[in-house]
Each structure stands twice: as C-alpha cells, then as structure tokens.
Amino acid sequence: MFVDGCFWHFCPDHTHLPKTNAELWRRKLLANRQRDARNEAILVHEGWWVVRAWEHDDPAETADRVEEVLDQWHAIARRAEHPPIPVRCPTEGNR
C-alpha cells in the first residue's frame, strides 16, 4: 500500500510547481513519478499486489480498495493447496 503525497509524486490535480526554479522542480517531480511507475512495475513482476492512493483520496474509499484486495487474496488462499504468503500474491497492480 502506497499513499502518494500530491506534491512529491506530482499529482495531476493538486501539484503547483514553485515559482523559483520551476523547471528544476518539474524535472524532479516527473522523475519521482517515473521512479514510482518503474518500482511498481518491478513489484508487480515479482508477484506483489500494489495498491496506490493519493493523499487527497477519501480514506474510506481507500480502505475499501485495500479490503477488496485482501478479499481477493483470501479467496486465492482458500483455493490453494499451499496458501501463498500474504504479501506475495500473483496479480497485476491495483490503483
């Protein structure tokens, strides 16, 4: 579960670049977003389930998304002869 801050992860809805060194900040924050995507792709490839939320997302809706992922994992674990380790369930990322 990742909760991304709007400024540091360059939220398309809420990021306002500083007036001083705006181009430097734009490049830095875009690099942060690219790093996030790269790291998420690695985690998904390794079999992790990834849930991401923005800091401005409704906490109850975010909790519902996490609960849905856990329900999916529990369903897989019940069907498996040898249940998978909880944090290493094979699936594609969720957002």
Buried (B, 14 or more C-beta within 10 A) or exposed (E): EBEBBBBBBBBEEEBEBEEEEEEEBBEEBEEBBEEBEEEBEEBBEEEBBBBBBBEEEEEEEBEEBBEEBBEBBEEBBEEEEEEEEEEEBEBEBBE
